Amino acid sequence: GIPQPSMLRGPRASMAPSMFGQAPPSAMRTARKAEAPGLLGAQTPARGLFGGNPPMSHARNPAAGRLAAQTPATNRANRRVSVFASSRRNTMSLAVPGTASRNGGGVKDPRPLKDRSFQSKAQQRIMNFLSSHGYPGLLTPKTLATPTVKDFQNIFRFLYAQLDPRYMYVKKIEEEVLLILRGIHYPYVSNISKSHIYSAGSLSTWPGLLGMLLWLVELIECVKQMTPQEVDVNDPGFKDSVQFVDRIFFEYLSQAYPVWLDSGDEPPELEDYLANQFEQKNANLIQETADVERQLANAKTELDALLSNESPLVLLERERVELISDKEKFDSYIQRLESKHQRMVDFVATQKQQHDAAQVEQLALEKEKAEVQEIVDAQQISTEDVDRMNSERNQLLETLKGVQEKSQEATQEVWDRGLKLQRVLDDLESLAQDYTSKALKLGLIGTRKFKPASAADKKDDESDSSDSPMAESGLPESANDDPLGGVDIELIINTRTDDRKQVTSVDLRREVRPALQRACDVFASQLYATQNAVLELREKLDQLSESSMEQQERVDEIEKQVKRHNQRYLELRDNIAAETRASTTKIENLEADIAAMRREMSQGELQSKAAM
């Protein structure tokens, strides 16, 4: 890892570790001898532990996409070497001891390299990587199944170029491959030899090389994911991200690490910069906290307002009911307007016919006027005749004017009476709708209308109701009869007729009113009889309730007696059982005593016989 600056740790007690692990003791001793002035605090620039290039942390851009470390200006003119092997001498001192100590004796590869499915997946992954990164060679299914040595070399060169595009191969490819694998610390490099690379396409060597190529692909993908993105640390959006702290510490350490390597004192600007960055982040957090608290207070105020007022669902439900009622009213109004529209259409058609007839009459009058004018023109008229005719004409014009005024007054009166009549018809339709709806609810018209019962039905009703309480209560027999007396009171309004008697389908005064009066009397008698029946039923219900309570009390008393008898029975049964057990025990004891006495008598007889 990267050593910590002096402000983050105590006095340095050990050498700085390598980017690829702790340096071996022999290499560290060589570094102390060769680079002592640079490591122990002299005024020389800091150098790497193994000579040559500085460590990766010196690079201002630590991007590992190509893993090309910055070399001194004097070395840039020379051959470009890998970051993992900055020179042939440094590669050996860096990689070989560490690999020997880690992989000495050989490490067995735990991957199932000889498994067909594993090989197929590895080949597919390598081929996808080569295709997506512009591999210049020919790729076929056999390229990674049975490759030639040339195919293997080209694929290896292409993959390693993704890590170090300026690396130059100076030795044989077999030696270069092994040196590169040791330099990048391939964990199973001890399982690969030059003979494996010579015969790369054979069945025995290709699985190990395929696993090595797969490891290279995974290493390249991992390195590319480690490449940091160019971001502005002063961006307010970046200060709120989870990467802000890591990025600030990274920049701080990348600037403090060279100073630490030079054994110099850390400038106070670095600490001030770090403190300012975190103060800005804290200011942003404080502002966000205040905004969140303000939003929370607003939300609480809104919640309190919602809880204190009536529920929006109740308001919406009430509004929905009102809208439904308004819709029904508008539907009814539209129906009335449609009927009125039809009447107005008929009225316009009538007026048009009258207008056509008036035009025909006007044409006839104009023709007659022309004929009269011809006759007048042909006559010899004196001055006195002209004066007389003018006076007659003036009188006729005055008479015509008076007639026209009376005609306009008559037309206006007809129009006003028509409007009054229309309002009366609208009110009549509204009353008829109200009348029809109430008659439907009462069952006087429509599907619930009372129907006269037949003789058989009446007989069945009498037999069924003879035993019912309603029959005993005095309910009139006309309850099931038609209360209207067979009169059809369904009302239909005809607003298009000119006859006043045909406006309604039934005679309201002579037929409907008496029928409704009779129905009212029938319903009143039914209501009175039903109320009497309900009172009698309530009295019977009270009697039955009292009788039920008495029976329940008797049942409770009987249950108490049964409970006492059961308890007495259990006590007697327990006493008898105890006495029986005692008697049985006594009998068993007596039988045992009798058996013992018999054994003693038998023994006594035997002893007596033996004595005799």
C-alpha positions as CSV (number, residue, x, y, z in Angstrom):
1,G,0.0,0.0,0.0
2,I,1.0,3.7,-0.1
3,P,2.9,4.9,3.0
4,Q,1.1,7.4,5.1
5,P,2.4,11.0,5.5
6,S,3.9,12.1,8.8
7,M,0.7,13.7,10.0
8,L,-1.2,10.4,9.7
9,R,1.4,8.1,11.2
10,G,4.5,8.0,13.5
11,P,8.1,8.0,12.5
12,R,9.0,5.8,9.5
13,A,10.2,2.5,10.7
14,S,10.4,0.6,7.5
15,M,11.1,1.0,3.8
16,A,8.2,2.0,1.5
17,P,6.6,-1.2,0.0
18,S,6.5,-1.9,-3.7
19,M,3.3,-1.4,-5.7
20,F,3.3,-5.2,-6.2
21,G,3.9,-6.3,-2.6
22,Q,6.7,-6.1,0.0
23,A,10.1,-5.9,-1.6
24,P,12.4,-8.9,-0.8
25,P,15.3,-8.3,1.7
26,S,18.0,-8.7,-1.0
27,A,16.4,-6.1,-3.2
28,M,16.0,-3.7,-0.3
29,R,19.7,-4.1,0.6
30,T,20.7,-3.4,-2.9
31,A,18.4,-0.4,-3.0
32,R,19.9,1.0,0.2
33,K,23.4,0.8,-1.3
34,A,22.5,2.2,-4.6
35,E,19.9,4.8,-3.7
36,A,20.7,5.7,-0.1
37,P,20.8,9.5,-0.7
38,G,17.4,9.5,-2.3
39,L,15.7,7.4,0.4
40,L,17.3,8.8,3.6
41,G,16.5,12.5,3.2
42,A,19.2,14.0,1.0
43,Q,18.3,16.8,-1.5
44,T,18.0,14.3,-4.4
45,P,14.7,13.5,-6.0
46,A,12.8,10.4,-4.7
47,R,13.4,7.2,-6.7
48,G,11.9,3.8,-6.6
49,L,13.0,1.0,-4.3
50,F,14.6,-1.0,-7.1
51,G,16.2,1.8,-9.0
52,G,15.1,3.1,-12.4
53,N,11.6,4.6,-12.4
54,P,9.8,6.1,-9.4
55,P,6.8,4.1,-8.0
56,M,3.3,4.4,-9.4
57,S,2.3,6.9,-6.8
58,H,4.6,9.5,-8.3
59,A,2.4,9.6,-11.5
60,R,0.0,12.5,-11.4
61,N,-2.5,10.4,-13.4
62,P,-2.7,7.0,-11.7
63,A,-4.9,5.7,-14.5
64,A,-4.1,2.0,-14.9
65,G,-5.9,1.5,-18.2
66,R,-2.5,1.2,-19.9
67,L,-0.5,0.9,-16.7
68,A,2.3,3.0,-18.2
69,A,4.3,4.7,-15.5
70,Q,6.0,8.0,-16.1
71,T,9.8,7.6,-16.7
72,P,12.5,10.2,-16.4
73,A,13.1,12.4,-19.4
74,T,16.5,10.7,-20.0
75,N,14.9,7.3,-20.4
76,R,12.1,8.4,-22.8
77,A,14.5,8.5,-25.7
78,N,15.5,4.9,-25.1
79,R,13.5,1.7,-25.7
80,R,10.0,1.8,-24.0
81,V,9.7,-1.0,-21.5
82,S,6.8,-2.3,-19.4
83,V,5.7,-0.7,-16.2
84,F,5.9,-4.1,-14.7
85,A,9.5,-4.5,-16.0
86,S,10.9,-1.0,-16.4
87,S,14.3,-2.5,-17.5
88,R,15.5,-5.9,-18.0
89,R,17.7,-5.7,-14.8
90,N,14.8,-4.2,-12.8
91,T,12.4,-6.8,-14.0
92,M,14.5,-9.6,-12.7
93,S,15.2,-7.9,-9.3
94,L,11.5,-7.1,-8.9
95,A,9.7,-10.2,-10.1
96,V,11.9,-13.2,-9.8
97,P,12.6,-13.2,-6.0
98,G,9.0,-12.4,-5.2
99,T,7.7,-15.1,-7.5
100,A,10.1,-17.6,-6.2
101,S,9.2,-16.9,-2.6
102,R,5.5,-17.0,-3.4
103,N,5.4,-19.8,-6.0
104,G,8.5,-21.8,-5.1
105,G,8.0,-25.4,-5.7
106,G,5.1,-24.8,-8.1
107,V,1.5,-23.9,-7.4
108,K,-1.3,-26.1,-8.7
109,D,-4.0,-24.3,-10.7
110,P,-7.4,-25.0,-9.1
111,R,-9.3,-24.2,-12.2
112,P,-10.7,-27.1,-14.2
113,L,-8.5,-26.3,-17.2
114,K,-9.1,-29.7,-18.9
115,D,-12.8,-29.5,-18.6
116,R,-14.5,-29.1,-22.0
117,S,-17.2,-26.8,-20.7
118,F,-14.6,-24.6,-18.9
119,Q,-12.5,-24.4,-22.1
120,S,-15.5,-23.5,-24.2
121,K,-16.6,-20.7,-21.9
122,A,-12.9,-19.4,-21.7
123,Q,-12.6,-19.5,-25.5
124,Q,-15.9,-17.6,-25.9
125,R,-14.9,-14.9,-23.4
126,I,-11.5,-14.4,-24.9
127,M,-13.0,-14.3,-28.4
128,N,-15.6,-11.7,-27.3
129,F,-12.9,-9.6,-25.8
130,L,-10.7,-9.8,-28.9
131,S,-13.6,-8.9,-31.2
132,S,-14.8,-6.0,-29.1
133,H,-11.2,-4.5,-28.9
134,G,-10.3,-4.7,-32.6
135,Y,-8.1,-7.7,-32.8
136,P,-6.5,-7.5,-36.3
137,G,-6.1,-11.2,-36.9
138,L,-8.5,-13.7,-38.2
139,L,-10.9,-15.1,-35.5
140,T,-12.7,-18.4,-36.1
141,P,-14.0,-21.1,-33.7
142,K,-10.8,-23.1,-34.4
143,T,-8.5,-20.2,-33.5
144,L,-8.8,-20.8,-29.8
145,A,-9.7,-24.5,-30.0
146,T,-6.6,-25.7,-31.9
147,P,-4.4,-22.7,-32.3
148,T,-1.1,-22.5,-34.0
149,V,2.0,-21.1,-32.3
150,K,1.7,-18.0,-34.4
151,D,-1.9,-17.5,-33.3
152,F,-0.9,-17.8,-29.7
153,Q,1.9,-15.3,-30.1
154,N,-0.3,-12.8,-31.9
155,I,-3.1,-13.1,-29.3
156,F,-0.6,-12.7,-26.4
157,R,1.1,-9.7,-28.0
158,F,-2.4,-8.1,-28.5
159,L,-3.6,-8.7,-25.0
160,Y,-0.4,-7.4,-23.3
161,A,-0.5,-4.4,-25.6
162,Q,-3.7,-3.5,-23.8
163,L,-1.7,-3.2,-20.6
164,D,1.5,-1.6,-22.1
165,P,1.1,-0.5,-25.7
166,R,4.7,0.7,-26.1
167,Y,6.4,-2.5,-24.9
168,M,9.2,-3.7,-27.2
169,Y,10.1,-7.4,-27.6
170,V,13.9,-7.8,-27.9
171,K,14.3,-11.5,-26.9
172,K,12.7,-14.6,-28.1
173,I,9.0,-14.7,-27.6
174,E,9.3,-17.7,-25.3
175,E,11.6,-15.8,-22.9
176,E,9.6,-12.6,-23.2
177,V,6.4,-14.4,-22.3
178,L,7.8,-15.9,-19.1
179,L,9.5,-12.6,-18.1
180,I,6.2,-10.7,-18.6
181,L,4.2,-13.3,-16.7
182,R,6.7,-13.1,-13.8
183,G,6.6,-9.3,-13.9
184,I,2.8,-9.1,-13.7
185,H,2.9,-11.9,-11.0
186,Y,0.9,-14.5,-12.8
187,P,0.3,-17.0,-9.9
188,Y,0.7,-20.1,-12.0
189,V,3.8,-19.1,-14.0
190,S,5.7,-22.0,-12.6
191,N,3.4,-24.4,-14.6
192,I,4.4,-22.8,-17.9
193,S,7.8,-23.5,-19.6
194,K,9.4,-22.6,-22.9
195,S,8.4,-26.0,-24.3
196,H,4.8,-25.2,-23.6
197,I,5.1,-22.1,-25.7
198,Y,7.0,-23.9,-28.4
199,S,4.1,-26.4,-28.8
200,A,1.2,-24.0,-27.9
201,G,-1.4,-25.9,-29.9
202,S,-0.9,-29.4,-28.5
203,L,-3.6,-31.0,-26.3
204,S,-1.3,-31.3,-23.3
205,T,0.0,-27.7,-23.2
206,W,-2.9,-25.6,-24.6
207,P,-5.3,-25.8,-21.5
208,G,-2.6,-24.1,-19.3
209,L,-2.0,-21.4,-21.9
210,L,-5.7,-20.9,-22.4
211,G,-6.1,-20.4,-18.6
212,M,-3.2,-17.9,-18.8
213,L,-4.9,-15.9,-21.6
214,L,-8.2,-15.9,-19.7
215,W,-6.4,-14.5,-16.6
216,L,-4.9,-11.8,-18.8
217,V,-8.3,-10.8,-20.1
218,E,-9.7,-10.7,-16.6
219,L,-6.7,-8.6,-15.5
220,I,-7.2,-6.1,-18.3
221,E,-10.9,-5.7,-17.5
222,C,-10.1,-5.2,-13.8
223,V,-7.4,-2.6,-14.6
224,K,-9.9,-0.7,-16.8
225,Q,-12.5,-0.6,-14.1
226,M,-9.8,0.8,-11.7
227,T,-9.2,3.8,-14.1
228,P,-10.5,6.9,-12.2
229,Q,-12.8,9.3,-14.1
230,E,-11.9,12.9,-14.6
231,V,-14.2,14.8,-12.2
232,D,-14.2,18.2,-10.6
233,V,-13.9,18.0,-6.9
234,N,-15.3,21.5,-6.5
235,D,-18.5,20.4,-8.2
236,P,-21.4,20.5,-5.6
237,G,-22.9,17.4,-7.1
238,F,-19.6,15.5,-6.7
239,K,-19.3,16.7,-3.1
240,D,-22.5,14.8,-2.3
241,S,-21.3,11.5,-3.9
242,V,-19.9,8.6,-2.0
243,Q,-16.6,8.9,-3.9
244,F,-15.8,12.4,-2.6
245,V,-13.9,11.3,0.6
246,D,-11.9,8.7,-1.3
247,R,-11.0,11.2,-4.1
248,I,-10.0,14.0,-1.7
249,F,-7.8,11.6,0.4
250,F,-6.3,10.2,-2.8
251,E,-5.3,13.7,-4.1
252,Y,-4.0,14.6,-0.7
253,L,-1.9,11.5,-0.4
254,S,-0.7,11.8,-4.1
255,Q,0.7,15.2,-3.2
256,A,2.0,14.4,0.3
257,Y,3.7,11.1,-0.7
258,P,6.5,12.6,-2.8
259,V,7.2,15.1,0.0
260,W,7.4,12.2,2.4
261,L,9.7,10.3,0.2
262,D,12.0,13.4,0.0
263,S,12.0,13.4,3.8
264,G,10.7,17.0,3.7
265,D,8.1,18.7,5.9
266,E,4.6,18.7,4.7
267,P,3.4,22.2,3.6
268,P,0.5,23.6,5.6
269,E,-1.4,24.3,2.3
270,L,-2.1,20.6,2.0
271,E,-3.8,20.4,5.4
272,D,-5.6,23.6,4.7
273,Y,-6.8,22.3,1.4
274,L,-8.1,19.1,3.0
275,A,-9.8,21.0,5.8
276,N,-11.5,23.4,3.3
277,Q,-12.8,20.6,1.2
278,F,-14.5,18.9,4.2
279,E,-15.8,22.3,5.5
280,Q,-17.4,22.9,2.1
281,K,-18.9,19.4,2.2
282,N,-20.2,20.0,5.8
283,A,-21.7,23.3,4.7
284,N,-23.5,21.5,1.9
285,L,-24.8,18.9,4.4
286,I,-25.9,21.6,6.8
287,Q,-27.8,23.4,4.0
288,E,-29.4,20.1,2.9
289,T,-30.3,19.3,6.5
290,A,-32.0,22.7,6.9
291,D,-33.8,22.1,3.6
292,V,-35.0,18.7,4.7
293,E,-36.1,20.1,8.1
294,R,-38.1,22.9,6.3
295,Q,-39.7,20.3,4.0
296,L,-40.5,18.1,7.0
297,A,-42.1,21.1,8.8
298,N,-44.1,21.9,5.7
299,A,-45.2,18.3,5.4
300,K,-46.2,18.2,9.0
301,T,-48.2,21.4,8.6
302,E,-49.9,20.0,5.5
303,L,-50.6,16.7,7.4
304,D,-52.1,18.6,10.3
305,A,-54.3,20.5,7.9
306,L,-55.5,17.3,6.2
307,L,-56.2,15.7,9.6
308,S,-58.1,18.7,11.0
309,N,-60.3,19.1,7.9
310,E,-62.8,16.7,6.5
311,S,-61.5,13.7,4.6
312,P,-60.9,14.4,0.9
313,L,-62.5,11.1,0.1
314,V,-65.8,12.2,1.9
315,L,-65.7,15.5,0.0
316,L,-65.1,13.7,-3.3
317,E,-67.9,11.2,-2.6
318,R,-70.3,14.0,-1.8
319,E,-69.2,15.8,-5.0
320,R,-69.6,12.6,-7.0
321,V,-73.2,12.2,-5.7
322,E,-73.9,15.8,-6.5
323,L,-72.5,15.4,-10.0
324,I,-74.6,12.3,-10.6
325,S,-77.7,14.2,-9.5
326,D,-76.8,17.1,-11.8
327,K,-76.2,14.6,-14.6
328,E,-79.7,13.1,-14.1
329,K,-81.2,16.6,-14.1
330,F,-79.3,17.6,-17.2
331,D,-80.4,14.4,-18.9
332,S,-84.0,15.2,-18.1
333,Y,-83.5,18.8,-19.3
334,I,-82.0,17.6,-22.5
335,Q,-84.9,15.3,-23.1
336,R,-87.3,18.2,-22.6
337,L,-85.2,20.3,-25.0
338,E,-85.3,17.6,-27.6
339,S,-89.1,17.4,-27.4
340,K,-89.2,21.2,-27.6
341,H,-86.8,21.1,-30.5
342,Q,-89.1,18.8,-32.4
343,R,-92.0,21.1,-31.7
344,M,-90.0,24.1,-33.0
345,V,-89.0,22.1,-36.1
346,D,-92.7,21.4,-36.7
347,F,-93.5,25.1,-36.1
348,V,-90.8,26.2,-38.5
349,A,-92.1,23.8,-41.2
350,T,-95.6,25.3,-40.7
351,Q,-94.3,28.8,-40.9
352,K,-92.4,27.9,-44.1
353,Q,-95.5,26.5,-45.7
354,Q,-97.4,29.7,-44.7
355,H,-94.6,31.8,-46.1
356,D,-94.7,29.9,-49.4
357,A,-98.4,30.3,-49.6
358,A,-98.0,34.0,-48.9
359,Q,-95.4,34.3,-51.7
360,V,-97.8,32.6,-54.1
361,E,-100.6,35.0,-52.9
362,Q,-98.2,38.0,-53.3
363,L,-97.4,36.9,-56.9
364,A,-101.1,36.6,-57.7
365,L,-101.8,40.1,-56.2
366,E,-98.9,41.6,-58.1
367,K,-100.3,40.0,-61.3
368,E,-103.7,41.4,-60.5
369,K,-102.2,44.8,-59.7
370,A,-100.5,44.8,-63.1
371,E,-103.7,44.0,-64.8
372,V,-105.6,46.7,-62.9
373,Q,-102.8,49.1,-63.7
374,E,-103.1,48.3,-67.4
375,I,-106.9,48.9,-67.2
376,V,-106.3,52.2,-65.3
377,D,-103.7,53.3,-67.9
378,A,-106.2,52.6,-70.7
379,Q,-108.9,54.7,-69.1
380,Q,-109.4,58.4,-69.6
381,I,-109.0,59.9,-66.1
382,S,-109.8,63.5,-65.2
383,T,-108.1,65.6,-62.5
384,E,-111.1,65.2,-60.2
385,D,-110.8,61.4,-60.6
386,V,-107.2,61.5,-59.8
387,D,-107.7,63.5,-56.6
388,R,-110.6,61.2,-55.6
389,M,-108.4,58.1,-56.2
390,N,-105.5,59.6,-54.3
391,S,-107.8,60.3,-51.3
392,E,-109.2,56.8,-51.5
393,R,-105.6,55.5,-51.8
394,N,-104.6,57.4,-48.6
395,Q,-107.6,56.1,-46.8
396,L,-106.8,52.5,-47.9
397,L,-103.1,53.0,-46.8
398,E,-104.2,54.2,-43.4
399,T,-106.7,51.3,-43.1
400,L,-103.9,48.9,-44.2
401,K,-101.5,50.4,-41.6
402,G,-104.1,49.9,-38.9
403,V,-104.7,46.3,-40.0
404,Q,-100.9,45.6,-40.0
405,E,-100.5,47.0,-36.5
406,K,-103.4,44.8,-35.3
407,S,-101.8,41.9,-37.1
408,Q,-98.5,42.5,-35.3
409,E,-100.2,42.8,-31.9
410,A,-102.1,39.6,-32.7
411,T,-98.8,37.9,-33.7
412,Q,-97.1,39.1,-30.5
413,E,-100.0,37.9,-28.4
414,V,-99.9,34.5,-30.1
415,W,-96.2,34.3,-29.4
416,D,-96.6,35.2,-25.8
417,R,-99.4,32.7,-25.3
418,G,-97.2,30.1,-27.0
419,L,-94.4,30.8,-24.5
420,K,-96.9,30.6,-21.6
421,L,-98.3,27.4,-23.1
422,Q,-94.8,25.9,-23.4
423,R,-94.0,26.7,-19.8
424,V,-97.2,25.2,-18.7
425,L,-96.4,22.0,-20.8
426,D,-92.9,21.9,-19.3
427,D,-94.4,22.1,-15.8
428,L,-97.0,19.5,-16.7
429,E,-94.3,17.1,-18.0
430,S,-92.3,17.6,-14.7
431,L,-95.4,16.9,-12.6
432,A,-96.2,13.9,-14.8
433,Q,-92.7,12.5,-14.2
434,D,-93.0,13.0,-10.5
435,Y,-96.4,11.4,-10.6
436,T,-95.1,8.4,-12.5
437,S,-92.1,7.9,-10.2
438,K,-94.3,8.0,-7.1
439,A,-96.9,5.6,-8.7
440,L,-94.1,3.2,-9.6
441,K,-92.8,3.3,-6.0
442,L,-96.3,2.6,-4.7
443,G,-96.7,-0.3,-7.2
444,L,-99.8,1.3,-8.8
445,I,-98.3,1.1,-12.3
446,G,-95.6,-0.9,-13.9
447,T,-94.3,-4.4,-13.1
448,R,-95.2,-4.1,-9.4
449,K,-98.8,-3.2,-10.1
450,F,-101.5,-5.0,-8.1
451,K,-103.2,-7.7,-10.1
452,P,-106.7,-9.0,-9.3
453,A,-106.4,-12.4,-7.8
454,S,-108.2,-15.3,-9.5
455,A,-110.7,-17.5,-7.7
456,A,-108.2,-20.3,-7.2
457,D,-105.6,-17.8,-5.9
458,K,-108.1,-16.3,-3.5
459,K,-109.0,-19.8,-2.2
460,D,-105.4,-20.7,-1.7
461,D,-104.8,-17.3,0.0
462,E,-107.8,-17.9,2.3
463,S,-106.5,-21.4,3.3
464,D,-103.0,-20.1,3.9
465,S,-104.0,-17.0,5.8
466,S,-106.6,-18.8,8.0
467,D,-103.9,-19.9,10.4
468,S,-101.7,-16.7,10.2
469,P,-101.6,-14.1,12.8
470,M,-102.5,-11.5,10.3
471,A,-105.9,-13.1,9.7
472,E,-106.5,-13.2,13.4
473,S,-105.6,-9.5,13.7
474,G,-108.5,-8.4,11.5
475,L,-106.5,-7.4,8.3
476,P,-109.1,-6.6,5.5
477,E,-109.5,-9.2,2.8
478,S,-109.0,-6.4,0.2
479,A,-105.3,-6.2,1.1
480,N,-104.5,-8.5,-1.8
481,D,-107.0,-6.9,-4.2
482,D,-106.3,-4.0,-6.6
483,P,-106.7,-0.8,-4.6
484,L,-107.5,1.1,-7.8
485,G,-110.5,-1.0,-8.6
486,G,-109.1,-2.0,-12.0
487,V,-108.6,1.5,-13.2
488,D,-105.4,2.2,-15.2
489,I,-103.9,5.4,-13.9
490,E,-100.7,5.4,-16.0
491,L,-100.3,9.0,-17.3
492,I,-98.9,9.8,-20.7
493,I,-98.6,13.5,-21.8
494,N,-99.1,14.3,-25.5
495,T,-97.8,17.8,-26.1
496,R,-98.3,17.8,-29.9
497,T,-102.0,17.7,-29.9
498,D,-104.2,20.8,-30.3
499,D,-107.1,19.2,-28.4
500,R,-107.0,19.9,-24.7
501,K,-108.8,16.6,-23.9
502,Q,-106.1,14.6,-25.7
503,V,-103.2,16.1,-23.8
504,T,-103.5,13.4,-21.1
505,S,-104.0,9.7,-21.8
506,V,-106.6,9.3,-19.0
507,D,-109.2,11.6,-17.4
508,L,-107.6,13.0,-14.3
509,R,-110.8,14.4,-12.7
510,R,-113.3,11.5,-13.4
511,E,-111.1,8.4,-13.4
512,V,-107.7,9.0,-11.8
513,R,-108.7,11.1,-8.8
514,P,-111.5,8.7,-7.6
515,A,-109.2,5.7,-8.1
516,L,-106.4,7.4,-6.1
517,Q,-108.9,8.3,-3.3
518,R,-110.0,4.7,-3.2
519,A,-106.4,3.5,-3.1
520,C,-105.6,5.9,-0.3
521,D,-108.6,4.5,1.7
522,V,-107.5,1.0,1.1
523,F,-103.9,1.7,2.1
524,A,-105.1,3.5,5.3
525,S,-107.2,0.5,6.3
526,Q,-104.3,-1.8,5.6
527,L,-102.0,0.4,7.7
528,Y,-104.5,0.4,10.5
529,A,-105.0,-3.4,10.3
530,T,-101.2,-3.9,10.1
531,Q,-100.6,-1.8,13.1
532,N,-103.1,-3.8,15.1
533,A,-101.6,-7.0,13.9
534,V,-98.1,-5.8,14.9
535,L,-99.4,-4.9,18.4
536,E,-101.0,-8.3,18.8
537,L,-97.8,-10.0,17.6
538,R,-95.8,-8.0,20.1
539,E,-98.1,-9.0,23.0
540,K,-97.8,-12.7,21.9
541,L,-94.0,-12.2,21.7
542,D,-93.9,-10.9,25.2
543,Q,-96.0,-13.8,26.4
544,L,-93.7,-16.3,24.7
545,S,-90.7,-14.5,26.1
546,E,-92.1,-14.8,29.7
547,S,-93.0,-18.4,29.1
548,S,-89.5,-19.1,27.7
549,M,-87.9,-17.4,30.8
550,E,-90.0,-19.6,33.1
551,Q,-89.0,-22.7,31.2
552,Q,-85.3,-21.6,31.3
553,E,-85.6,-21.2,35.1
554,R,-87.0,-24.7,35.4
555,V,-84.3,-26.1,33.2
556,D,-81.6,-24.3,35.3
557,E,-83.2,-25.8,38.5
558,I,-83.2,-29.3,37.0
559,E,-79.6,-28.9,35.9
560,K,-78.6,-27.9,39.4
561,Q,-80.4,-31.0,40.8
562,V,-78.7,-33.2,38.2
563,K,-75.3,-31.7,39.2
564,R,-76.0,-32.4,42.9
565,H,-77.0,-36.0,42.1
566,N,-74.0,-36.5,40.0
567,Q,-71.7,-35.2,42.7
568,R,-73.4,-37.5,45.3
569,Y,-73.1,-40.4,42.9
570,L,-69.3,-39.8,42.4
571,E,-68.8,-39.6,46.2
572,L,-70.7,-42.9,46.7
573,R,-68.8,-44.5,43.9
574,D,-65.4,-43.4,45.4
575,N,-66.4,-44.7,48.9
576,I,-67.6,-48.0,47.5
577,A,-64.4,-48.4,45.5
578,A,-62.2,-47.6,48.5
579,E,-64.1,-50.1,50.6
580,T,-63.8,-52.7,47.8
581,R,-60.0,-52.1,47.6
582,A,-59.7,-52.5,51.4
583,S,-61.7,-55.7,51.4
584,T,-59.6,-57.1,48.5
585,T,-56.4,-56.2,50.3
586,K,-57.6,-57.9,53.5
587,I,-58.7,-61.0,51.6
588,E,-55.3,-61.2,49.9
589,N,-53.6,-60.9,53.2
590,L,-55.7,-63.7,54.7
591,E,-55.0,-65.9,51.7
592,A,-51.3,-65.3,52.1
593,D,-51.5,-66.2,55.8
594,I,-53.5,-69.4,55.0
595,A,-50.9,-70.3,52.4
596,A,-48.1,-69.7,54.9
597,M,-49.9,-71.8,57.6
598,R,-50.3,-74.7,55.0
599,R,-46.6,-74.6,54.2
600,E,-45.8,-74.7,57.9
601,M,-48.1,-77.6,58.4
602,S,-46.6,-79.5,55.5
603,Q,-43.1,-78.9,56.8
604,G,-44.2,-80.0,60.3
605,E,-45.6,-83.2,58.8
606,L,-42.5,-83.9,56.9
607,Q,-40.3,-83.2,60.0
608,S,-42.5,-85.6,62.0
609,K,-42.3,-88.3,59.5
610,A,-38.6,-87.8,59.3
611,A,-38.3,-88.0,63.0
612,M,-40.3,-91.3,63.1
